[in-house]
Amino acid sequence: MDFAFSEEQEMLRRSTRDFLAKECGSKVVRKLMEQPDAYDPALWKKMAGLGWTSLGIPEQYGGAGTFLDLIVVLEECGRALLPGPFFATMGLAVPALIEAGTEAQKKEALGAIAEGKARATLAFTEPSGRWDASGVTLTAKPAAGGWRLDGVKQFVPDAEGADYMVVAARTRGEGEEGISLFLVKGRPKGMSVTQLQTLDMTRRWSEVRFDGVQVEGDALMGAADKGWAPLKRALEWGTASLCAEMVGGTQKVLEDSTEYAKTRQQFGKPIGIYQAVSHKLADMLVLSESGRSATYYAAWAVEADAPDRSLASSMAKAYVSDAYRKVAGDGIQVHGGIGFTWEHDMHLYFKRAKASEVTLGDATYHRELVAQSLDL
């Protein structure tokens, strides 16, 4: 059985890494962190020109390439700490549109995204912080031939400049029953976006309030009350995408820490010869490679629609959430005092690791899902 990426995908990996090294180095990341939306239109245009915004989107909507191609790019984006809405758009909104959107919605929104002319996001979590269906309490009620949305969404990624927002709402019942999805365009009356102060400033998170927001009937994605099944599948796509980003960050921390251990001298010798450092690096390698294997399988399972796709995505997220946080923390330890300074990049990876750890559910949440699959 061949678990390797194709030659074309490896070429994509190399070209992506080269592009990000040139266009999104540490100085650029830090500069974008200071921007209100951590977004650079010129950089986005270049990414679109390389075809990144079309990856994983079906060809009939202007897409090119597969989901696994997107995984390759996302891994390199995580390695470079790419700021901005690429993950929110390609890893969250696009899967939701593919799984639940109407034909008209797909042609419009996916077509605009593929051309690099639109950004999008998914509004799912609420103040409860829950990632299951019971956490959806924002209401959608029929009104004036359309729908009226009322409620609050919390920690919506890169909502400030989103042209499209997929919103999960409750139209009746509780739990997995009665959830519907809506495609909200722009900033309709009654909708407000407040940026939150969070640990990771390479990605913007917002509170989005819906106070009597009126949307047309064609904003409904799919059938009313039947939104949980496609949303769950979209979240599995998103989980594999996020894990790819996290694996890329883990690998970069490992490489930088290993290089530092080879060059930093203590008592006339490289610190890497001491077991306290070398064994820590060995553990970091094991965590990085194990997380990569789990992520690649989850990505394959999701794209192939394998029977164990839900289990595979939860297993990957449970493992990689812990692995990235541990590796990033150990990277700071290997670097010693310099690793704690603002001028060094190691803290940026630790902050991204902590933010990604809880996004789409932390390790505890996904371990519970794995346990449920064992009928425990």
C-alpha positions as CSV (number, residue, x, y, z in Angstrom):
1,M,0.0,0.0,0.0
2,D,1.4,3.4,-1.0
3,F,1.0,6.1,1.6
4,A,3.1,8.6,-0.2
5,F,1.9,11.8,-1.9
6,S,2.2,11.9,-5.7
7,E,5.1,13.6,-7.5
8,E,2.8,16.5,-8.4
9,Q,1.8,16.9,-4.8
10,E,5.4,17.0,-3.7
11,M,6.1,19.6,-6.3
12,L,3.1,21.6,-4.9
13,R,4.6,21.3,-1.4
14,R,8.0,22.6,-2.6
15,S,6.5,25.4,-4.5
16,T,4.3,26.4,-1.6
17,R,7.1,26.4,0.8
18,D,9.3,28.5,-1.5
19,F,6.5,31.0,-2.1
20,L,5.7,31.4,1.6
21,A,9.4,31.7,2.5
22,K,9.6,34.6,0.0
23,E,6.2,36.2,0.6
24,C,5.3,35.4,4.1
25,G,8.4,35.3,6.3
26,S,8.5,36.1,10.0
27,K,8.7,39.9,9.3
28,V,5.5,39.7,7.2
29,V,3.7,37.6,9.7
30,R,4.5,40.1,12.5
31,K,3.5,43.0,10.3
32,L,0.1,41.4,9.5
33,M,-0.4,40.7,13.2
34,E,-0.5,44.4,13.7
35,Q,-3.2,44.9,11.0
36,P,-6.9,45.1,12.1
37,D,-7.8,41.9,10.1
38,A,-4.4,40.3,9.7
39,Y,-5.1,40.3,6.0
40,D,-3.1,41.4,3.0
41,P,-5.1,41.7,-0.3
42,A,-1.9,41.6,-2.4
43,L,-0.8,38.4,-0.8
44,W,-4.3,36.9,-1.2
45,K,-4.3,37.8,-4.8
46,K,-1.0,36.0,-5.3
47,M,-2.2,32.9,-3.5
48,A,-5.3,32.9,-5.7
49,G,-3.1,33.3,-8.8
50,L,-1.3,30.1,-7.7
51,G,-4.6,28.3,-7.5
52,W,-4.7,27.8,-3.8
53,T,-8.3,29.2,-3.4
54,S,-9.6,26.7,-5.9
55,L,-8.2,23.6,-4.2
56,G,-10.8,21.1,-3.1
57,I,-13.6,22.9,-4.9
58,P,-15.4,20.8,-7.6
59,E,-14.5,21.7,-11.1
60,Q,-18.0,22.7,-12.1
61,Y,-17.7,25.6,-9.6
62,G,-14.4,26.8,-10.8
63,G,-12.2,24.5,-8.6
64,A,-9.1,22.6,-9.4
65,G,-7.2,19.9,-7.5
66,T,-8.3,17.7,-4.7
67,F,-8.7,18.0,-0.9
68,L,-5.4,16.2,-0.4
69,D,-3.8,19.0,-2.5
70,L,-5.3,21.5,-0.1
71,I,-3.9,19.5,2.8
72,V,-0.4,19.8,1.4
73,V,-0.8,23.6,1.1
74,L,-2.4,23.9,4.6
75,E,0.5,22.0,6.1
76,E,2.9,24.5,4.6
77,C,0.7,27.4,5.7
78,G,0.9,26.1,9.3
79,R,4.6,25.9,9.0
80,A,4.8,29.5,8.0
81,L,2.1,30.7,10.4
82,L,0.2,32.2,7.5
83,P,-2.1,35.0,8.9
84,G,-5.5,35.8,7.5
85,P,-8.6,34.0,6.4
86,F,-7.2,31.1,4.3
87,F,-8.2,28.4,6.8
88,A,-11.6,29.9,7.6
89,T,-12.4,30.1,3.9
90,M,-10.9,26.9,2.5
91,G,-11.0,24.7,5.6
92,L,-14.4,25.7,7.1
93,A,-16.7,27.6,4.7
94,V,-15.9,25.7,1.5
95,P,-16.7,22.3,3.0
96,A,-19.9,23.6,4.5
97,L,-20.9,25.0,1.1
98,I,-20.0,21.7,-0.7
99,E,-21.9,19.6,1.8
100,A,-25.0,21.8,2.3
101,G,-25.2,24.5,-0.3
102,T,-27.9,24.7,-3.0
103,E,-26.7,24.6,-6.6
104,A,-27.2,28.4,-6.9
105,Q,-25.3,29.0,-3.7
106,K,-22.4,26.8,-4.8
107,K,-22.2,28.5,-8.2
108,E,-22.1,32.0,-6.7
109,A,-20.1,31.6,-3.5
110,L,-17.7,28.7,-4.5
111,G,-17.1,30.4,-7.9
112,A,-16.2,33.7,-6.2
113,I,-13.9,31.9,-3.7
114,A,-12.2,29.9,-6.4
115,E,-11.4,33.1,-8.3
116,G,-10.0,34.7,-5.2
117,K,-12.7,37.3,-5.2
118,A,-14.3,36.4,-1.9
119,R,-13.5,35.3,1.6
120,A,-15.8,33.3,3.8
121,T,-16.2,31.7,7.2
122,L,-18.3,29.5,9.4
123,A,-20.3,30.8,12.4
124,F,-21.0,27.8,14.6
125,T,-19.8,28.1,18.2
126,E,-21.7,30.2,20.8
127,P,-21.0,31.6,24.3
128,S,-21.4,28.0,25.6
129,G,-18.2,27.0,23.8
130,R,-19.8,23.7,22.8
131,W,-18.9,22.0,19.5
132,D,-21.8,19.6,19.5
133,A,-25.3,20.2,18.1
134,S,-26.7,21.1,21.5
135,G,-24.5,24.2,21.5
136,V,-26.5,25.8,18.6
137,T,-29.1,28.1,20.2
138,L,-29.2,31.0,17.7
139,T,-32.7,31.0,16.4
140,A,-34.0,31.3,12.8
141,K,-37.8,31.9,12.4
142,P,-39.8,32.3,9.2
143,A,-40.5,36.0,8.6
144,A,-41.6,38.0,5.6
145,G,-41.0,35.3,3.1
146,G,-37.5,34.7,4.5
147,W,-35.9,34.1,7.9
148,R,-35.2,36.2,11.0
149,L,-31.9,35.4,12.8
150,D,-31.5,36.2,16.5
151,G,-28.6,35.2,18.7
152,V,-24.8,35.4,19.2
153,K,-22.0,33.5,17.6
154,Q,-18.7,33.4,19.5
155,F,-15.1,32.9,18.2
156,V,-16.0,33.1,14.5
157,P,-12.7,33.0,12.6
158,D,-11.9,36.0,10.4
159,A,-15.5,37.3,10.3
160,E,-14.5,40.9,10.0
161,G,-13.9,40.8,6.2
162,A,-15.9,37.8,5.2
163,D,-18.0,38.2,2.1
164,Y,-20.0,35.0,3.0
165,M,-20.8,33.5,6.3
166,V,-22.3,30.1,6.8
167,V,-24.4,30.3,10.0
168,A,-25.7,27.4,12.0
169,A,-29.1,28.2,13.5
170,R,-31.9,26.4,15.4
171,T,-35.2,26.3,13.6
172,R,-36.9,23.9,16.0
173,G,-36.4,21.2,18.6
174,E,-33.1,20.5,20.4
175,G,-29.9,18.5,20.0
176,E,-29.3,17.4,16.5
177,E,-32.9,17.9,15.5
178,G,-34.0,21.2,14.0
179,I,-30.6,22.7,13.0
180,S,-30.6,24.7,9.7
181,L,-27.7,26.4,7.8
182,F,-27.9,29.8,6.2
183,L,-25.6,31.6,3.8
184,V,-25.4,35.2,4.9
185,K,-23.9,37.7,2.5
186,G,-21.9,40.7,3.5
187,R,-23.1,42.7,6.6
188,P,-27.0,42.8,6.6
189,K,-28.9,45.2,8.9
190,G,-28.9,44.0,12.5
191,M,-25.6,42.0,12.2
192,S,-22.6,43.3,14.2
193,V,-19.1,42.0,14.3
194,T,-16.9,42.7,17.3
195,Q,-13.3,41.5,17.2
196,L,-12.1,39.6,20.3
197,Q,-8.7,40.0,22.0
198,T,-7.2,36.5,21.8
199,L,-3.9,34.8,22.4
200,D,-3.1,34.1,18.7
201,M,-3.0,37.3,16.7
202,T,-2.2,35.6,13.4
203,R,-5.9,34.8,13.1
204,R,-8.8,37.1,14.0
205,W,-11.7,35.8,16.1
206,S,-14.9,37.7,16.5
207,E,-18.2,37.8,18.3
208,V,-21.1,38.1,15.7
209,R,-24.5,39.3,16.9
210,F,-27.7,38.8,15.0
211,D,-30.4,41.1,16.2
212,G,-33.4,40.5,14.0
213,V,-31.3,39.9,10.9
214,Q,-33.6,39.4,7.9
215,V,-32.4,37.1,5.2
216,E,-34.2,36.0,2.0
217,G,-35.7,32.5,1.6
218,D,-32.9,31.5,-0.7
219,A,-30.3,32.0,2.1
220,L,-31.4,28.6,3.5
221,M,-28.8,25.9,2.7
222,G,-30.5,22.6,1.8
223,A,-33.6,21.6,3.7
224,A,-34.8,23.3,6.9
225,D,-34.2,21.4,10.1
226,K,-31.8,19.0,8.4
227,G,-28.6,20.9,8.7
228,W,-26.7,18.9,11.3
229,A,-25.7,15.9,9.1
230,P,-24.0,18.1,6.4
231,L,-22.5,20.4,9.0
232,K,-21.0,17.4,10.9
233,R,-19.5,16.2,7.6
234,A,-18.1,19.7,6.9
235,L,-16.6,19.8,10.4
236,E,-14.8,16.6,9.6
237,W,-13.3,18.2,6.5
238,G,-12.4,21.2,8.7
239,T,-10.8,19.1,11.4
240,A,-8.5,17.4,9.0
241,S,-7.6,20.8,7.5
242,L,-6.8,22.2,10.9
243,C,-4.7,19.2,11.8
244,A,-2.7,19.7,8.7
245,E,-1.9,23.3,9.7
246,M,-0.9,22.1,13.2
247,V,1.3,19.4,11.8
248,G,3.1,22.0,9.7
249,G,3.7,24.1,12.8
250,T,4.9,21.1,14.8
251,Q,7.5,20.3,12.1
252,K,8.8,23.8,12.0
253,V,9.2,24.0,15.7
254,L,11.1,20.6,15.7
255,E,13.4,21.8,12.9
256,D,14.3,25.1,14.5
257,S,14.8,23.5,17.9
258,T,17.1,20.8,16.4
259,E,19.2,23.4,14.6
260,Y,19.5,25.5,17.7
261,A,20.6,22.4,19.7
262,K,23.3,21.7,17.2
263,T,24.7,25.3,17.3
264,R,24.1,26.6,20.8
265,Q,27.3,25.9,22.9
266,Q,27.3,25.2,26.6
267,F,30.5,24.3,28.5
268,G,32.2,24.2,25.1
269,K,29.8,21.6,23.6
270,P,26.6,21.8,21.6
271,I,23.6,21.5,24.0
272,G,22.2,18.7,21.7
273,I,24.7,16.2,23.1
274,Y,23.1,16.3,26.5
275,Q,20.3,13.8,27.1
276,A,18.1,16.4,28.7
277,V,17.9,18.1,25.3
278,S,18.4,15.3,22.8
279,H,15.7,13.1,24.4
280,K,13.3,16.0,24.4
281,L,14.0,16.4,20.7
282,A,13.5,12.7,20.2
283,D,10.1,12.9,21.9
284,M,9.2,15.9,19.7
285,L,10.0,13.9,16.6
286,V,7.8,11.0,17.7
287,L,4.9,13.4,18.4
288,S,5.4,15.2,15.1
289,E,5.5,12.0,13.0
290,S,2.7,10.3,14.8
291,G,0.5,13.4,14.4
292,R,1.4,13.6,10.7
293,S,0.4,10.0,10.1
294,A,-2.9,10.4,11.9
295,T,-3.6,13.6,10.0
296,Y,-2.8,12.2,6.6
297,Y,-5.1,9.2,7.2
298,A,-7.9,11.4,8.4
299,A,-7.6,13.6,5.3
300,W,-7.7,10.5,3.1
301,A,-10.7,9.0,4.9
302,V,-12.6,12.3,4.6
303,E,-11.9,12.7,0.9
304,A,-12.6,9.0,0.2
305,D,-15.8,9.2,2.3
306,A,-14.5,6.1,4.2
307,P,-16.8,4.5,6.8
308,D,-14.4,5.6,9.6
309,R,-14.1,9.2,8.5
310,S,-15.6,10.6,11.7
311,L,-13.4,8.4,13.9
312,A,-10.3,9.2,11.9
313,S,-10.8,13.0,12.1
314,S,-11.5,12.8,15.9
315,M,-8.4,10.5,16.5
316,A,-6.2,13.0,14.6
317,K,-7.5,16.1,16.4
318,A,-7.3,14.4,19.8
319,Y,-3.7,13.5,19.2
320,V,-2.4,16.5,17.3
321,S,-4.0,19.0,19.8
322,D,-1.8,17.6,22.5
323,A,1.2,17.0,20.3
324,Y,1.4,20.5,18.9
325,R,1.0,22.1,22.3
326,K,3.7,19.8,23.8
327,V,6.1,20.2,21.0
328,A,5.7,24.0,21.0
329,G,6.2,24.2,24.7
330,D,9.3,21.9,24.5
331,G,10.6,24.1,21.7
332,I,10.6,27.0,24.0
333,Q,12.4,24.9,26.7
334,V,15.1,23.9,24.2
335,H,15.7,27.5,23.3
336,G,15.9,28.5,26.9
337,G,15.6,32.2,27.8
338,I,15.7,33.4,24.2
339,G,12.6,31.3,23.5
340,F,10.5,33.4,25.8
341,T,11.4,36.8,24.2
342,W,9.1,38.7,21.9
343,E,11.8,38.9,19.3
344,H,12.0,35.1,18.9
345,D,9.3,33.4,16.8
346,M,8.9,30.3,19.1
347,H,6.2,32.0,21.2
348,L,4.2,32.6,18.0
349,Y,4.0,28.9,17.4
350,F,3.0,28.2,21.0
351,K,0.2,30.7,20.8
352,R,-1.0,29.2,17.5
353,A,-0.8,25.7,19.1
354,K,-2.9,26.8,22.1
355,A,-5.5,28.5,19.8
356,S,-5.7,25.5,17.5
357,E,-5.9,23.1,20.4
358,V,-9.4,24.3,21.3
359,T,-10.6,25.1,17.8
360,L,-13.1,22.6,16.5
361,G,-13.0,20.8,19.9
362,D,-10.1,20.1,22.2
363,A,-8.5,16.7,22.8
364,T,-10.9,15.8,25.6
365,Y,-13.9,16.4,23.4
366,H,-12.5,14.3,20.6
367,R,-11.4,11.5,22.9
368,E,-15.0,11.3,24.0
369,L,-16.1,11.0,20.4
370,V,-13.6,8.2,19.9
371,A,-14.8,6.5,23.1
372,Q,-18.4,6.7,21.8
373,S,-17.3,4.9,18.7
374,L,-16.2,2.1,20.9
375,D,-19.7,1.9,22.4
376,L,-18.3,3.0,25.8
